[in-house]
Amino acid sequence: MSDQETLFEFPCEFPIKVMGEAADDFDSHVVTIIRKHVSDLSEGAVSNRTSSGGKFQSVTVTFTATSKAQLDAIYIELTACSRIKMVL
């Protein structure tokens, strides 16, 4: 599928929300994976939130997506990670 077959016009700002069990290094783990595909994450691109019970954590990373292939590669790598429970 080419970029013309998506609903997105690239480049565009794109948020990815990643959820997993809460840990001190969960946000940095997620950012490390995304940085393999996005070299220019801006200051303030990452926000995180811990669930009310403290068991789970969500990390949202907003970046400039350049292609569908880039987004596919990020989603594939994130979903392959055993520490990550869900990617939106």
CYANA upper distance limits for C-alpha pairs under 8 A (distance plus 0.5 A):
  1 MET  CA      5 GLU  CA      6.57
  1 MET  CA      6 THR  CA      8.50
  2 SER  CA      6 THR  CA      7.88
  2 SER  CA     68 LYS  CA      7.87
  3 ASP  CA      8 PHE  CA      8.24
  3 ASP  CA      9 GLU  CA      8.34
  3 ASP  CA     10 PHE  CA      8.28
  3 ASP  CA     67 SER  CA      6.89
  3 ASP  CA     68 LYS  CA      6.21
  6 THR  CA     68 LYS  CA      8.05
  8 PHE  CA     12 CYS  CA      7.88
 10 PHE  CA     65 ALA  CA      7.11
 10 PHE  CA     66 THR  CA      5.81
 10 PHE  CA     67 SER  CA      6.42
 11 PRO  CA     64 THR  CA      6.71
 11 PRO  CA     65 ALA  CA      5.93
 11 PRO  CA     66 THR  CA      5.02
 11 PRO  CA     67 SER  CA      7.43
 12 CYS  CA     64 THR  CA      5.82
 12 CYS  CA     65 ALA  CA      5.88
 12 CYS  CA     66 THR  CA      7.39
 13 GLU  CA     62 THR  CA      7.15
 13 GLU  CA     63 PHE  CA      6.04
 13 GLU  CA     64 THR  CA      4.98
 13 GLU  CA     65 ALA  CA      6.58
 14 PHE  CA     62 THR  CA      5.89
 14 PHE  CA     63 PHE  CA      5.97
 14 PHE  CA     64 THR  CA      6.52
 14 PHE  CA     65 ALA  CA      6.48
 15 PRO  CA     60 THR  CA      6.90
 15 PRO  CA     61 VAL  CA      6.02
 15 PRO  CA     62 THR  CA      4.55
 15 PRO  CA     63 PHE  CA      7.01
 16 ILE  CA     60 THR  CA      5.98
 16 ILE  CA     61 VAL  CA      5.86
 16 ILE  CA     62 THR  CA      6.83
 16 ILE  CA     87 VAL  CA      7.60
 16 ILE  CA     88 LEU  CA      6.40
 17 LYS  CA     58 SER  CA      7.10
 17 LYS  CA     59 VAL  CA      6.11
 17 LYS  CA     60 THR  CA      4.74
 17 LYS  CA     61 VAL  CA      7.04
 17 LYS  CA     87 VAL  CA      6.27
 17 LYS  CA     88 LEU  CA      5.57
 18 VAL  CA     30 VAL  CA      8.02
 18 VAL  CA     58 SER  CA      6.00
 18 VAL  CA     59 VAL  CA      5.70
 18 VAL  CA     60 THR  CA      6.79
 18 VAL  CA     84 ILE  CA      7.42
 18 VAL  CA     85 LYS  CA      8.24
 18 VAL  CA     86 MET  CA      6.38
 18 VAL  CA     87 VAL  CA      5.07
 18 VAL  CA     88 LEU  CA      6.92
 19 MET  CA     56 PHE  CA      7.56
 19 MET  CA     57 GLN  CA      6.22
 19 MET  CA     58 SER  CA      4.84
 19 MET  CA     59 VAL  CA      6.93
 19 MET  CA     84 ILE  CA      6.46
 19 MET  CA     85 LYS  CA      6.17
 19 MET  CA     86 MET  CA      5.65
 19 MET  CA     87 VAL  CA      6.90
 20 GLY  CA     26 PHE  CA      8.21
 20 GLY  CA     56 PHE  CA      6.13
 20 GLY  CA     57 GLN  CA      6.12
 20 GLY  CA     58 SER  CA      7.11
 20 GLY  CA     83 ARG  CA      6.60
 20 GLY  CA     84 ILE  CA      5.21
 20 GLY  CA     85 LYS  CA      5.40
 20 GLY  CA     86 MET  CA      7.36
 21 GLU  CA     26 PHE  CA      8.43
 21 GLU  CA     55 LYS  CA      6.35
 21 GLU  CA     56 PHE  CA      4.81
 21 GLU  CA     57 GLN  CA      6.36
 21 GLU  CA     83 ARG  CA      7.63
 21 GLU  CA     84 ILE  CA      8.11
 21 GLU  CA     85 LYS  CA      8.23
 22 ALA  CA     26 PHE  CA      7.18
 22 ALA  CA     50 THR  CA      7.36
 22 ALA  CA     54 GLY  CA      7.34
 22 ALA  CA     55 LYS  CA      5.96
 22 ALA  CA     56 PHE  CA      5.03
 22 ALA  CA     57 GLN  CA      5.20
 23 ALA  CA     57 GLN  CA      8.21
 25 ASP  CA     29 HIS  CA      6.54
 26 PHE  CA     30 VAL  CA      6.81
 26 PHE  CA     57 GLN  CA      8.29
 27 ASP  CA     31 VAL  CA      6.71
 27 ASP  CA     48 ASN  CA      7.62
 27 ASP  CA     59 VAL  CA      6.49
 28 SER  CA     32 THR  CA      6.51
 29 HIS  CA     33 ILE  CA      7.04
 30 VAL  CA     34 ILE  CA      6.87
 30 VAL  CA     59 VAL  CA      8.04
 30 VAL  CA     78 LEU  CA      8.12
 31 VAL  CA     35 ARG  CA      6.41
 31 VAL  CA     46 VAL  CA      8.46
 31 VAL  CA     61 VAL  CA      8.04
 32 THR  CA     36 LYS  CA      7.18
 33 ILE  CA     37 HIS  CA      8.06
 33 ILE  CA     74 ILE  CA      8.08
 33 ILE  CA     77 GLU  CA      7.73
 33 ILE  CA     78 LEU  CA      7.48
 34 ILE  CA     38 VAL  CA      6.54
 34 ILE  CA     74 ILE  CA      6.75
 35 ARG  CA     39 SER  CA      5.95
 35 ARG  CA     40 ASP  CA      8.33
 35 ARG  CA     41 LEU  CA      7.86
 37 HIS  CA     70 GLN  CA      7.16
 37 HIS  CA     73 ALA  CA      8.08
 37 HIS  CA     74 ILE  CA      7.12
 38 VAL  CA     63 PHE  CA      8.08
 38 VAL  CA     65 ALA  CA      8.47
 41 LEU  CA     45 ALA  CA      6.80
 41 LEU  CA     62 THR  CA      8.49
 41 LEU  CA     63 PHE  CA      6.55
 42 SER  CA     63 PHE  CA      7.88
 45 ALA  CA     60 THR  CA      8.43
 45 ALA  CA     61 VAL  CA      5.95
 45 ALA  CA     62 THR  CA      5.59
 45 ALA  CA     63 PHE  CA      7.10
 46 VAL  CA     59 VAL  CA      7.40
 46 VAL  CA     60 THR  CA      6.20
 46 VAL  CA     61 VAL  CA      5.08
 46 VAL  CA     62 THR  CA      7.15
 47 SER  CA     59 VAL  CA      6.25
 47 SER  CA     60 THR  CA      5.79
 47 SER  CA     61 VAL  CA      7.14
 48 ASN  CA     57 GLN  CA      7.49
 48 ASN  CA     58 SER  CA      5.99
 48 ASN  CA     59 VAL  CA      4.78
 48 ASN  CA     60 THR  CA      6.65
 49 ARG  CA     57 GLN  CA      6.12
 49 ARG  CA     58 SER  CA      5.78
 49 ARG  CA     59 VAL  CA      7.08
 50 THR  CA     54 GLY  CA      6.22
 50 THR  CA     55 LYS  CA      7.93
 50 THR  CA     56 PHE  CA      6.31
 50 THR  CA     57 GLN  CA      4.77
 50 THR  CA     58 SER  CA      6.86
 51 SER  CA     55 LYS  CA      6.84
 51 SER  CA     56 PHE  CA      5.79
 51 SER  CA     57 GLN  CA      6.45
 51 SER  CA     58 SER  CA      8.39
 65 ALA  CA     70 GLN  CA      7.59
 65 ALA  CA     71 LEU  CA      7.47
 66 THR  CA     70 GLN  CA      7.23
 67 SER  CA     71 LEU  CA      7.09
 68 LYS  CA     72 ASP  CA      6.57
 69 ALA  CA     73 ALA  CA      6.66
 70 GLN  CA     74 ILE  CA      6.81
 71 LEU  CA     75 TYR  CA      6.69
 72 ASP  CA     76 ILE  CA      6.56
 73 ALA  CA     77 GLU  CA      6.72
 74 ILE  CA     78 LEU  CA      6.58
 75 TYR  CA     79 THR  CA      6.46
 75 TYR  CA     87 VAL  CA      7.83
 76 ILE  CA     80 ALA  CA      6.66
 77 GLU  CA     81 CYS  CA      7.13
 78 LEU  CA     84 ILE  CA      7.37
 78 LEU  CA     87 VAL  CA      7.73
 79 THR  CA     84 ILE  CA      7.08
 79 THR  CA     85 LYS  CA      8.17
 79 THR  CA     86 MET  CA      7.66
 79 THR  CA     87 VAL  CA      7.26
 80 ALA  CA     84 ILE  CA      8.48
